[in-house]
Amino acid sequence: MKPLKRLMDENKLSQEQLSKILYDCLKYYLSEEELEIFILEYYMKKEEKINKRLQV
């Protein structure tokens, strides 16, 4: 089982709750600029994956 999925299941967390926890952790360790870059890169990679699937 994937670690985040297991964390959600074991602690009965919703996707929104887990997202908030992860965001707070990242915000603690990264500057605002680094956090913004991290989020943008995440969504760019996600978009690339979606585009690849649509091309097949």
Secondary structure as UniProt FT lines:
FT   HELIX           3..11
FT   HELIX           15..29
FT   HELIX           32..55
//
